[in-house]
């Protein structure tokens, strides 16, 4: 579930900037100049917030409810930054005020830098939001946003004083934001991967029904994680250039790290067909706040297909004296596709507090609210829900559960989309 702490912080920054910009505006600027430069400043702050989120720092996961939610906010911020930038570009006065030196202002590169910034911003957003673009192409081209931010800084710092004063109160706020943004950009490009990467060796590659289990052996150390978290996996070697996020399916404290990957595209198909034991892997993480350990006493875990993996980790980590009452609803097209089903049955019997509810669509059993009413012993609003699976399933269940009176803060889902 998206937490709003980070959103309130970002909105607060914008409110403070607007108050400073409008409340302490110089009399030398006409209302149009003041208003359009304010919009440009808001776009500046939004771009800075977007760059800050790219650092993946743990504090921001706490503010937003996990890296998956941070990426959602990251995309929305980019769209709003472009909208404010467009209004700023078309609204800012193009003519120089009376008395301004035209030669001096021609020599200042603020205008062309601003034009390039806007062009690259629109191109970058088109690539980022286009779901038809392959991930292998999308990821390196998305780095264009770093160049966009550098152009934005150049546009601001070379802007003629007839339009904006960099060292007015609102200008100083943008200067500080730019300094923080540059540090964040350098860290995300050059420092983050070095700090978070842990090396593993592939011990086994196990082919499952429509999925692949990859077992990793730590070289020097493993990573500390909580059940339900995920990590970015980058296989070293030719043809394995980009990292991909996957939920960790092993339990914390085990001597091996396991990922279970559904075969969805070229990369995961290549993992299944070509990956062999012995190769080195970089793992970066863990990330995510899909945590059921401190939720209500009665919980529903609803897994759709490969969405089982966070719950598999939770089941493997759970102790027999766990006081919660849990119903694990496992939805799949058919029994043959329900990976780890026998392990789940054995584990549920061993724990005693977990009721396994398999639902197979080929038998007419679907993950729907009416079906849950039939199979659950208590009213729907008495449970806390954790869902992971196909987006249409999760969105449909969320909508129907809210109609049934389940509070939104009792519905948790993992938004496993990073583009």
Secondary structure, 3 states (H helix, E strand, C coil): CCCCHHHHHHHHHHHHHHHHHHHCCCCCCCHHHHHHHHHHHHHHHHHHHHHHHCCCCHHHHHHHCCHHHHHHHHHHHHHHHHHHHHHHHHHCCCCCCCCCCHHHHHHCCHHHHHHHHHHHHHHHHHHHHCCCCCHHHHHHHHCHHHHHHHHHHHHHHCCCCCCCCCCCHHHHHHHHHHHHHHHHHHHHHHHHHHHHEEEEEEEEEEEECCEEEEEEEECCCCCCCCCCCEEEEEECCCCCCCCEEEEECCCCCCCEEEEEEECCCHHHHHHHHHCCCCCEEEEEEEECCCCCCCCCCEEEEEEEHHHHHHHHHHHHHCCCCCCCEEEEEEEECCHHHCCCHHHHHHHHHHHCCEEEEEEEHHHCCCCCHHHHHHHCCCCHHHCEEEEECCHHHHHHHHHHHHHCCCCHHHEEECCCCCC
